[in-house]
């Protein structure tokens, strides 16, 4: 299966400085783009206590990402990076 996200897509996809609503809206759009409409709709609602829908979204992003790349959520930022990069 061809992966949607490749090395050309490495970088910051969501800036946490814009807040929770922005993060969830962008994740919703990303889920829609990869064909996860049900999760996209779920992310349009309020965040549950455990943020499980956002964790599900990260899993779906990873499933649609080329080998050697990983998604990292750090301080509200969503970053696609090389697996060898470490965040502290």
N, C-alpha and C positions, 0 to 999 in steps of 0.2 A: 504494500500500500504506500502510495506517495504521501510524504509528510507535508503538512501545510506550512509549518514553520521550519526554516532552514538557517544556515549560517548568515544569510543575507539579512535576517530579521533580528540579529543580536542587538540588544540595547534596552533602554527603559521604555516600557509600554504604558505604565501608569505612574503618575507623579502623586505620591501620597499627600503632598501639601494641599491638594485640592479637596481632600476630605473623603469621607466614607461614601457619600452619595455618588461622587465622581468615580471612585474606584469600582463600585458595584455596577454602575452604568456602563463603564468601559468593559468590565468582565462580561456583562450581559451581551454587549455587542460582539465581543470576541467569540462567545459561545454560539451566537446566531451564525456567525461567519463559518464556523466549522461544523454546522449542522446539528447543534445541540439545542434545539428550540425550547424544549421543556426546561432545561437548566437556565436558558436565557430568560425565560419568563419568571422563574423562581428568583433570579438575581434582581429583578426589577422591584421586588417587594422589600419590606424591611429586613434588616439583618437579624437572623436568629441568634440566640444567646451563644451558641457554639461556633458560629460562622461556618457551619458545615457545608453550606452551599458554595462558599468561596473555596474551600478545600477541594470539593468535588470539581469545581472549575479548574483549579490548578492541575488536578489529575487528568482531566480531559485535554488541557493544553499540552501536558507532557506526552500523552498518547499520540498527539498530532504533531510532535516535534522530532526533528532528525536526531539520530544517535549522536552522543557527544555534547549535546546541549541540555541545559536544565533551566527551569523557571524558579526564581527566587522571589519571595515576598519579604521585603526588608523595610521596616518603618513605614509601611503603607505603599511603598514603591513596588511595582512589579517589573522584574528584570529578566530578560532572556540572556543567558550567559553560557560560556563554555563550562563544562563540568569541573574543570580544574581550578576555576576561580573560587576563592574562599572569601566569605564575608565575615567580619568580626564585629 
